[in-house]
Amino acid sequence: MSEVFIEYFKSPIGYIEVVSSYTRILKSNFVRYKKALSKNLPPIMKEAVEQLDSYFDGKLQVFNLDLDFLGTNFQLKVWNELQKIPFGHTITYTELAERIGNKNAIRAVGNANAKNPISIIIPCHRVIGSDGKLRGYGGGIEKKKWLIDFESQSEI
């Protein structure tokens, strides 16, 4: 495996651990605490941190980063569809299943959503229950609520 780099971005709702190769983002997830930082970060990591900063400043709606994530074909299909949900909007798990062409795969869509390795950048927080209630989020429901509220109130 090639060298990986780790950086911690301090967001308004906690630290986000960003992991990259030299050319692509591999992971982005909330963490409880910071670990040791990588030195001599590659340009892709610096760009990811700049874009996260712009996002949380309310100046960026769509991330433009080279991503590299491993998953099943089904997961990749779900994660690609997540990236099409516009900033400030939410869809249901049912809608997401329909968008990938399998309206009966609601639970599988939920599982794929939960395994998204690049949160925020791939906006899994924009998926809610059919009843309008917030359902699971790796960073915690309170962070999901904050992100949805933040996006719905931002005017770019």
JOCOR-V682875 format. One record per run of one state. SS is the DSSP state (A for helix, B for strand, O for the rest). FROM is the first residue (numbers start at 1). LEN is the number of residues. If there is no record, write none. Layout:
ss=SS from=FROM len=LEN
ss=SS from=FROM len=LEN
This chain:
ss=O from=1 len=4
ss=B from=5 len=7
ss=O from=12 len=2
ss=B from=14 len=7
ss=O from=21 len=4
ss=B from=25 len=7
ss=O from=32 len=11
ss=A from=43 len=14
ss=O from=57 len=10
ss=B from=67 len=1
ss=O from=68 len=5
ss=A from=73 len=10
ss=O from=83 len=8
ss=B from=91 len=2
ss=A from=93 len=7
ss=O from=100 len=6
ss=A from=106 len=9
ss=O from=115 len=3
ss=B from=118 len=2
ss=O from=120 len=2
ss=B from=122 len=1
ss=O from=123 len=1
ss=A from=124 len=3
ss=B from=127 len=2
ss=O from=129 len=12
ss=A from=141 len=13
ss=O from=154 len=3
